[in-house]
Amino acid sequence: MTVLINGKPYCTYCGTKILRTHLVRTLLNMKREGLITSAVNVESYVDPLVRKL
């Protein structure tokens, strides 16, 4: 199965990684601008899909 992101096809694994990274960046920017509370802990987010060697 594939997903389209900005018109480019990605496998589901890679597409999920791209979306999660984008969402974390968005939340960090919103937190920095004071749009969300400091109780939200985004800084310590570790992507569970990243394989450790």
N, CA, C and O atoms as a Tripos MOL2 file, in Angstrom:
@<TRIPOS>MOLECULE
protein
  212   211    53     0     0
PROTEIN
NO_CHARGES

@<TRIPOS>ATOM
      1 N           0.8390   -1.1580    0.0000 N.3       1 MET1
      2 CA          0.0000    0.0000    0.0000 C.3       1 MET1
      3 C           0.8960    1.2370    0.0000 C.2       1 MET1
      4 O           1.9780    1.2290    0.5880 O.2       1 MET1
      5 N           0.4480    2.2810   -0.6510 N.am      2 THR2
      6 CA          1.2160    3.5260   -0.6960 C.3       2 THR2
      7 C           0.3320    4.6920   -0.2860 C.2       2 THR2
      8 O          -0.8950    4.6150   -0.3310 O.2       2 THR2
      9 N           0.9810    5.7590    0.1090 N.am      3 VAL3
     10 CA          0.2890    7.0010    0.4210 C.3       3 VAL3
     11 C           0.8920    8.1050   -0.4370 C.2       3 VAL3
     12 O           2.0660    8.0490   -0.8030 O.2       3 VAL3
     13 N           0.0890    9.0940   -0.7500 N.am      4 LEU4
     14 CA          0.5710   10.2340   -1.5280 C.3       4 LEU4
     15 C           0.7330   11.4280   -0.5970 C.2       4 LEU4
     16 O          -0.2080   11.8330    0.0850 O.2       4 LEU4
     17 N           1.9390   11.9850   -0.5790 N.am      5 ILE5
     18 CA          2.2160   13.1800    0.2040 C.3       5 ILE5
     19 C           2.8250   14.1860   -0.7500 C.2       5 ILE5
     20 O           3.8950   13.9560   -1.3140 O.2       5 ILE5
     21 N           2.1370   15.3030   -0.9280 N.am      6 ASN6
     22 CA          2.5570   16.3310   -1.8940 C.3       6 ASN6
     23 C           2.7350   15.7450   -3.2910 C.2       6 ASN6
     24 O           3.6360   16.1470   -4.0280 O.2       6 ASN6
     25 N           1.8780   14.7980   -3.6510 N.am      7 GLY7
     26 CA          1.9090   14.2110   -4.9810 C.3       7 GLY7
     27 C           2.9590   13.1360   -5.1930 C.2       7 GLY7
     28 O           3.0890   12.6150   -6.3010 O.2       7 GLY7
     29 N           3.7130   12.7930   -4.1500 N.am      8 LYS8
     30 CA          4.7440   11.7700   -4.2750 C.3       8 LYS8
     31 C           4.3070   10.5010   -3.5440 C.2       8 LYS8
     32 O           3.8040   10.5830   -2.4240 O.2       8 LYS8
     33 N           4.4900    9.3380   -4.1550 N.am      9 PRO9
     34 CA          4.0960    8.0900   -3.4890 C.3       9 PRO9
     35 C           5.1560    7.6260   -2.4790 C.2       9 PRO9
     36 O           6.3550    7.6600   -2.7570 O.2       9 PRO9
     37 N           4.6980    7.2030   -1.3300 N.am     10 TYR10
     38 CA          5.5630    6.6500   -0.2850 C.3      10 TYR10
     39 C           4.9360    5.3570    0.2170 C.2      10 TYR10
     40 O           3.7180    5.1870    0.1650 O.2      10 TYR10
     41 N           5.7760    4.4470    0.7040 N.am     11 CYS11
     42 CA          5.2250    3.2640    1.3520 C.3      11 CYS11
     43 C           4.5730    3.7240    2.6560 C.2      11 CYS11
     44 O           4.8540    4.8180    3.1460 O.2      11 CYS11
     45 N           3.7210    2.9010    3.2010 N.am     12 THR12
     46 CA          3.0050    3.2790    4.4130 C.3      12 THR12
     47 C           3.9700    3.5960    5.5510 C.2      12 THR12
     48 O           3.7460    4.5450    6.3020 O.2      12 THR12
     49 N           5.0390    2.8130    5.6880 N.am     13 TYR13
     50 CA          6.0190    3.0350    6.7510 C.3      13 TYR13
     51 C           6.6540    4.4210    6.6280 C.2      13 TYR13
     52 O           6.6910    5.1730    7.6020 O.2      13 TYR13
     53 N           7.1470    4.7610    5.4510 N.am     14 CYS14
     54 CA          7.8080    6.0550    5.2390 C.3      14 CYS14
     55 C           6.8120    7.2090    5.3410 C.2      14 CYS14
     56 O           7.1320    8.2600    5.8970 O.2      14 CYS14
     57 N           5.6270    7.0190    4.8160 N.am     15 GLY15
     58 CA          4.5940    8.0530    4.8880 C.3      15 GLY15
     59 C           4.2170    8.3710    6.3190 C.2      15 GLY15
     60 O           4.0290    9.5340    6.6740 O.2      15 GLY15
     61 N           4.1040    7.3350    7.1460 N.am     16 THR16
     62 CA          3.7860    7.5330    8.5480 C.3      16 THR16
     63 C           4.8880    8.3020    9.2490 C.2      16 THR16
     64 O           4.6140    9.1840   10.0630 O.2      16 THR16
     65 N           6.1390    7.9710    8.9360 N.am     17 LYS17
     66 CA          7.2760    8.6650    9.5300 C.3      17 LYS17
     67 C           7.2700   10.1530    9.1640 C.2      17 LYS17
     68 O           7.5210   11.0080   10.0130 O.2      17 LYS17
     69 N           6.9840   10.4480    7.9050 N.am     18 ILE18
     70 CA          6.9450   11.8350    7.4360 C.3      18 ILE18
     71 C           5.8420   12.6020    8.1530 C.2      18 ILE18
     72 O           6.0600   13.7260    8.6060 O.2      18 ILE18
     73 N           4.6620   12.0040    8.2590 N.am     19 LEU19
     74 CA          3.5470   12.6820    8.9110 C.3      19 LEU19
     75 C           3.8070   12.9150   10.3940 C.2      19 LEU19
     76 O           3.5050   13.9900   10.9120 O.2      19 LEU19
     77 N           4.3620   11.9260   11.0810 N.am     20 ARG20
     78 CA          4.6660   12.0960   12.5020 C.3      20 ARG20
     79 C           5.6960   13.2010   12.7150 C.2      20 ARG20
     80 O           5.5440   14.0250   13.6160 O.2      20 ARG20
     81 N           6.7270   13.2220   11.9010 N.am     21 THR21
     82 CA          7.7560   14.2580   12.0160 C.3      21 THR21
     83 C           7.1410   15.6350   11.8160 C.2      21 THR21
     84 O           7.4480   16.5690   12.5580 O.2      21 THR21
     85 N           6.2810   15.7640   10.8230 N.am     22 HIS22
     86 CA          5.6210   17.0450   10.5440 C.3      22 HIS22
     87 C           4.7390   17.4600   11.7250 C.2      22 HIS22
     88 O           4.7470   18.6240   12.1250 O.2      22 HIS22
     89 N           3.9860   16.5240   12.2790 N.am     23 LEU23
     90 CA          3.1090   16.8500   13.3990 C.3      23 LEU23
     91 C           3.8960   17.2680   14.6370 C.2      23 LEU23
     92 O           3.4970   18.2010   15.3350 O.2      23 LEU23
     93 N           5.0030   16.5950   14.9170 N.am     24 VAL24
     94 CA          5.8250   16.9670   16.0670 C.3      24 VAL24
     95 C           6.4010   18.3610   15.8690 C.2      24 VAL24
     96 O           6.4010   19.1650   16.8010 O.2      24 VAL24
     97 N           6.8910   18.6600   14.6680 N.am     25 ARG25
     98 CA          7.4170   20.0090   14.3850 C.3      25 ARG25
     99 C           6.3390   21.0650   14.5600 C.2      25 ARG25
    100 O           6.5900   22.1300   15.1220 O.2      25 ARG25
    101 N           5.1320   20.7660   14.0750 N.am     26 THR26
    102 CA          4.0220   21.7010   14.1970 C.3      26 THR26
    103 C           3.6830   21.9490   15.6650 C.2      26 THR26
    104 O           3.4750   23.0940   16.0680 O.2      26 THR26
    105 N           3.6260   20.8850   16.4670 N.am     27 LEU27
    106 CA          3.3360   21.0450   17.8940 C.3      27 LEU27
    107 C           4.4280   21.8340   18.6020 C.2      27 LEU27
    108 O           4.1270   22.6670   19.4580 O.2      27 LEU27
    109 N           5.6950   21.5870   18.2590 N.am     28 LEU28
    110 CA          6.7900   22.3490   18.8650 C.3      28 LEU28
    111 C           6.6840   23.8340   18.5290 C.2      28 LEU28
    112 O           6.8980   24.6840   19.3930 O.2      28 LEU28
    113 N           6.3540   24.1480   17.2750 N.am     29 ASN29
    114 CA          6.1870   25.5500   16.8800 C.3      29 ASN29
    115 C           5.0150   26.1950   17.6100 C.2      29 ASN29
    116 O           5.1120   27.3390   18.0530 O.2      29 ASN29
    117 N           3.9050   25.4630   17.7370 N.am     30 MET30
    118 CA          2.7390   25.9910   18.4430 C.3      30 MET30
    119 C           3.0600   26.2290   19.9150 C.2      30 MET30
    120 O           2.6040   27.2130   20.4980 O.2      30 MET30
    121 N           3.8370   25.3430   20.5130 N.am     31 LYS31
    122 CA          4.2230   25.4800   21.9110 C.3      31 LYS31
    123 C           5.1320   26.6930   22.0940 C.2      31 LYS31
    124 O           4.9780   27.4580   23.0460 O.2      31 LYS31
    125 N           6.0780   26.8590   21.1720 N.am     32 ARG32
    126 CA          7.0020   27.9940   21.2330 C.3      32 ARG32
    127 C           6.2550   29.3160   21.1220 C.2      32 ARG32
    128 O           6.6310   30.3000   21.7570 O.2      32 ARG32
    129 N           5.1970   29.3390   20.3140 N.am     33 GLU33
    130 CA          4.4130   30.5610   20.1210 C.3      33 GLU33
    131 C           3.3700   30.7610   21.2190 C.2      33 GLU33
    132 O           2.6570   31.7650   21.2200 O.2      33 GLU33
    133 N           3.2770   29.8210   22.1450 N.am     34 GLY34
    134 CA          2.3410   29.9540   23.2520 C.3      34 GLY34
    135 C           0.9080   29.5930   22.9060 C.2      34 GLY34
    136 O          -0.0190   29.9720   23.6220 O.2      34 GLY34
    137 N           0.7190   28.8670   21.8210 N.am     35 LEU35
    138 CA         -0.6260   28.4980   21.4020 C.3      35 LEU35
    139 C          -1.1450   27.2460   22.1030 C.2      35 LEU35
    140 O          -2.3530   27.0150   22.1510 O.2      35 LEU35
    141 N          -0.2270   26.4320   22.6530 N.am     36 ILE36
    142 CA         -0.6350   25.2730   23.4390 C.3      36 ILE36
    143 C           0.0970   25.3200   24.7730 C.2      36 ILE36
    144 O           1.1600   25.9290   24.8910 O.2      36 ILE36
    145 N          -0.4710   24.6830   25.7520 N.am     37 THR37
    146 CA          0.0490   24.7280   27.1160 C.3      37 THR37
    147 C           1.3970   24.0170   27.2410 C.2      37 THR37
    148 O           1.7270   23.1310   26.4530 O.2      37 THR37
    149 N           2.1520   24.4230   28.2320 N.am     38 SER38
    150 CA          3.4460   23.8020   28.4610 C.3      38 SER38
    151 C           3.3060   22.4090   29.0690 C.2      38 SER38
    152 O           4.2970   21.6900   29.1980 O.2      38 SER38
    153 N           2.0890   22.0220   29.4420 N.am     39 ALA39
    154 CA          1.8570   20.6820   29.9970 C.3      39 ALA39
    155 C           2.0120   19.6030   28.9270 C.2      39 ALA39
    156 O           2.2180   18.4330   29.2490 O.2      39 ALA39
    157 N           1.9140   19.9900   27.6630 N.am     40 VAL40
    158 CA          2.0840   19.0430   26.5700 C.3      40 VAL40
    159 C           3.5770   18.7850   26.4050 C.2      40 VAL40
    160 O           4.3460   19.7120   26.1500 O.2      40 VAL40
    161 N           3.9880   17.5250   26.5500 N.am     41 ASN41
    162 CA          5.4040   17.1670   26.5030 C.3      41 ASN41
    163 C           5.7430   16.6030   25.1230 C.2      41 ASN41
    164 O           5.6370   15.3990   24.8870 O.2      41 ASN41
    165 N           6.1460   17.4800   24.2320 N.am     42 VAL42
    166 CA          6.4770   17.0750   22.8610 C.3      42 VAL42
    167 C           7.9780   16.8780   22.7030 C.2      42 VAL42
    168 O           8.4170   16.0840   21.8710 O.2      42 VAL42
    169 N           8.7610   17.5930   23.4950 N.am     43 GLU43
    170 CA         10.2180   17.5680   23.3450 C.3      43 GLU43
    171 C          10.8060   16.1740   23.5260 C.2      43 GLU43
    172 O          11.8080   15.8370   22.8970 O.2      43 GLU43
    173 N          10.1900   15.3660   24.3800 N.am     44 SER44
    174 CA         10.7550   14.0520   24.6630 C.3      44 SER44
    175 C          10.1790   12.9650   23.7590 C.2      44 SER44
    176 O          10.3780   11.7780   24.0170 O.2      44 SER44
    177 N           9.4680   13.3580   22.7050 N.am     45 TYR45
    178 CA          8.8580   12.3790   21.8100 C.3      45 TYR45
    179 C           9.9290   11.5660   21.0940 C.2      45 TYR45
    180 O          10.8690   12.1190   20.5230 O.2      45 TYR45
    181 N           9.7710   10.2460   21.1330 N.am     46 VAL46
    182 CA         10.6540    9.3340   20.4230 C.3      46 VAL46
    183 C           9.7750    8.5280   19.4710 C.2      46 VAL46
    184 O           8.8110    7.8890   19.8920 O.2      46 VAL46
    185 N          10.1120    8.5640   18.2100 N.am     47 ASP47
    186 CA          9.3100    7.8600   17.2040 C.3      47 ASP47
    187 C           9.4340    6.3490   17.4010 C.2      47 ASP47
    188 O          10.5270    5.7990   17.2630 O.2      47 ASP47
    189 N           8.3310    5.6730   17.7210 N.am     48 PRO48
    190 CA          8.3940    4.2300   17.9320 C.3      48 PRO48
    191 C           8.6700    3.4510   16.6600 C.2      48 PRO48
    192 O           9.0140    2.2710   16.7270 O.2      48 PRO48
    193 N           8.5270    4.0820   15.5040 N.am     49 LEU49
    194 CA          8.7490    3.3920   14.2410 C.3      49 LEU49
    195 C          10.2180    3.3840   13.8210 C.2      49 LEU49
    196 O          10.6020    2.6490   12.9110 O.2      49 LEU49
    197 N          11.0380    4.2020   14.4850 N.am     50 VAL50
    198 CA         12.4510    4.2400   14.1380 C.3      50 VAL50
    199 C          13.1240    3.0170   14.7300 C.2      50 VAL50
    200 O          13.0570    2.7730   15.9340 O.2      50 VAL50
    201 N          13.7660    2.2580   13.8740 N.am     51 ARG51
    202 CA         14.4350    1.0420   14.3120 C.3      51 ARG51
    203 C          15.7930    1.3520   14.8910 C.2      51 ARG51
    204 O          16.5800    2.0850   14.2930 O.2      51 ARG51
    205 N          16.0680    0.7960   16.0550 N.am     52 LYS52
    206 CA         17.3690    1.0010   16.6820 C.3      52 LYS52
    207 C          18.3160   -0.0730   16.2270 C.2      52 LYS52
    208 O          17.9540   -1.2480   16.1720 O.2      52 LYS52
    209 N          19.5330    0.3230   15.8990 N.am     53 LEU53
    210 CA         20.5430   -0.6300   15.4290 C.3      53 LEU53
    211 C          21.3180   -1.2090   16.5660 C.2      53 LEU53
    212 O          22.2100   -2.0300   16.3500 O.2      53 LEU53
@<TRIPOS>BOND
     1     1     2 1
     2     2     3 1
     3     3     4 2
     4     3     5 am
     5     5     6 1
     6     6     7 1
     7     7     8 2
     8     7     9 am
     9     9    10 1
    10    10    11 1
    11    11    12 2
    12    11    13 am
    13    13    14 1
    14    14    15 1
    15    15    16 2
    16    15    17 am
    17    17    18 1
    18    18    19 1
    19    19    20 2
    20    19    21 am
    21    21    22 1
    22    22    23 1
    23    23    24 2
    24    23    25 am
    25    25    26 1
    26    26    27 1
    27    27    28 2
    28    27    29 am
    29    29    30 1
    30    30    31 1
    31    31    32 2
    32    31    33 am
    33    33    34 1
    34    34    35 1
    35    35    36 2
    36    35    37 am
    37    37    38 1
    38    38    39 1
    39    39    40 2
    40    39    41 am
    41    41    42 1
    42    42    43 1
    43    43    44 2
    44    43    45 am
    45    45    46 1
    46    46    47 1
    47    47    48 2
    48    47    49 am
    49    49    50 1
    50    50    51 1
    51    51    52 2
    52    51    53 am
    53    53    54 1
    54    54    55 1
    55    55    56 2
    56    55    57 am
    57    57    58 1
    58    58    59 1
    59    59    60 2
    60    59    61 am
    61    61    62 1
    62    62    63 1
    63    63    64 2
    64    63    65 am
    65    65    66 1
    66    66    67 1
    67    67    68 2
    68    67    69 am
    69    69    70 1
    70    70    71 1
    71    71    72 2
    72    71    73 am
    73    73    74 1
    74    74    75 1
    75    75    76 2
    76    75    77 am
    77    77    78 1
    78    78    79 1
    79    79    80 2
    80    79    81 am
    81    81    82 1
    82    82    83 1
    83    83    84 2
    84    83    85 am
    85    85    86 1
    86    86    87 1
    87    87    88 2
    88    87    89 am
    89    89    90 1
    90    90    91 1
    91    91    92 2
    92    91    93 am
    93    93    94 1
    94    94    95 1
    95    95    96 2
    96    95    97 am
    97    97    98 1
    98    98    99 1
    99    99   100 2
   100    99   101 am
   101   101   102 1
   102   102   103 1
   103   103   104 2
   104   103   105 am
   105   105   106 1
   106   106   107 1
   107   107   108 2
   108   107   109 am
   109   109   110 1
   110   110   111 1
   111   111   112 2
   112   111   113 am
   113   113   114 1
   114   114   115 1
   115   115   116 2
   116   115   117 am
   117   117   118 1
   118   118   119 1
   119   119   120 2
   120   119   121 am
   121   121   122 1
   122   122   123 1
   123   123   124 2
   124   123   125 am
   125   125   126 1
   126   126   127 1
   127   127   128 2
   128   127   129 am
   129   129   130 1
   130   130   131 1
   131   131   132 2
   132   131   133 am
   133   133   134 1
   134   134   135 1
   135   135   136 2
   136   135   137 am
   137   137   138 1
   138   138   139 1
   139   139   140 2
   140   139   141 am
   141   141   142 1
   142   142   143 1
   143   143   144 2
   144   143   145 am
   145   145   146 1
   146   146   147 1
   147   147   148 2
   148   147   149 am
   149   149   150 1
   150   150   151 1
   151   151   152 2
   152   151   153 am
   153   153   154 1
   154   154   155 1
   155   155   156 2
   156   155   157 am
   157   157   158 1
   158   158   159 1
   159   159   160 2
   160   159   161 am
   161   161   162 1
   162   162   163 1
   163   163   164 2
   164   163   165 am
   165   165   166 1
   166   166   167 1
   167   167   168 2
   168   167   169 am
   169   169   170 1
   170   170   171 1
   171   171   172 2
   172   171   173 am
   173   173   174 1
   174   174   175 1
   175   175   176 2
   176   175   177 am
   177   177   178 1
   178   178   179 1
   179   179   180 2
   180   179   181 am
   181   181   182 1
   182   182   183 1
   183   183   184 2
   184   183   185 am
   185   185   186 1
   186   186   187 1
   187   187   188 2
   188   187   189 am
   189   189   190 1
   190   190   191 1
   191   191   192 2
   192   191   193 am
   193   193   194 1
   194   194   195 1
   195   195   196 2
   196   195   197 am
   197   197   198 1
   198   198   199 1
   199   199   200 2
   200   199   201 am
   201   201   202 1
   202   202   203 1
   203   203   204 2
   204   203   205 am
   205   205   206 1
   206   206   207 1
   207   207   208 2
   208   207   209 am
   209   209   210 1
   210   210   211 1
   211   211   212 2
@<TRIPOS>SUBSTRUCTURE
     1 MET1         2 RESIDUE 1 A MET
     2 THR2         6 RESIDUE 1 A THR
     3 VAL3        10 RESIDUE 1 A VAL
     4 LEU4        14 RESIDUE 1 A LEU
     5 ILE5        18 RESIDUE 1 A ILE
     6 ASN6        22 RESIDUE 1 A ASN
     7 GLY7        26 RESIDUE 1 A GLY
     8 LYS8        30 RESIDUE 1 A LYS
     9 PRO9        34 RESIDUE 1 A PRO
    10 TYR10       38 RESIDUE 1 A TYR
    11 CYS11       42 RESIDUE 1 A CYS
    12 THR12       46 RESIDUE 1 A THR
    13 TYR13       50 RESIDUE 1 A TYR
    14 CYS14       54 RESIDUE 1 A CYS
    15 GLY15       58 RESIDUE 1 A GLY
    16 THR16       62 RESIDUE 1 A THR
    17 LYS17       66 RESIDUE 1 A LYS
    18 ILE18       70 RESIDUE 1 A ILE
    19 LEU19       74 RESIDUE 1 A LEU
    20 ARG20       78 RESIDUE 1 A ARG
    21 THR21       82 RESIDUE 1 A THR
    22 HIS22       86 RESIDUE 1 A HIS
    23 LEU23       90 RESIDUE 1 A LEU
    24 VAL24       94 RESIDUE 1 A VAL
    25 ARG25       98 RESIDUE 1 A ARG
    26 THR26      102 RESIDUE 1 A THR
    27 LEU27      106 RESIDUE 1 A LEU
    28 LEU28      110 RESIDUE 1 A LEU
    29 ASN29      114 RESIDUE 1 A ASN
    30 MET30      118 RESIDUE 1 A MET
    31 LYS31      122 RESIDUE 1 A LYS
    32 ARG32      126 RESIDUE 1 A ARG
    33 GLU33      130 RESIDUE 1 A GLU
    34 GLY34      134 RESIDUE 1 A GLY
    35 LEU35      138 RESIDUE 1 A LEU
    36 ILE36      142 RESIDUE 1 A ILE
    37 THR37      146 RESIDUE 1 A THR
    38 SER38      150 RESIDUE 1 A SER
    39 ALA39      154 RESIDUE 1 A ALA
    40 VAL40      158 RESIDUE 1 A VAL
    41 ASN41      162 RESIDUE 1 A ASN
    42 VAL42      166 RESIDUE 1 A VAL
    43 GLU43      170 RESIDUE 1 A GLU
    44 SER44      174 RESIDUE 1 A SER
    45 TYR45      178 RESIDUE 1 A TYR
    46 VAL46      182 RESIDUE 1 A VAL
    47 ASP47      186 RESIDUE 1 A ASP
    48 PRO48      190 RESIDUE 1 A PRO
    49 LEU49      194 RESIDUE 1 A LEU
    50 VAL50      198 RESIDUE 1 A VAL
    51 ARG51      202 RESIDUE 1 A ARG
    52 LYS52      206 RESIDUE 1 A LYS
    53 LEU53      210 RESIDUE 1 A LEU
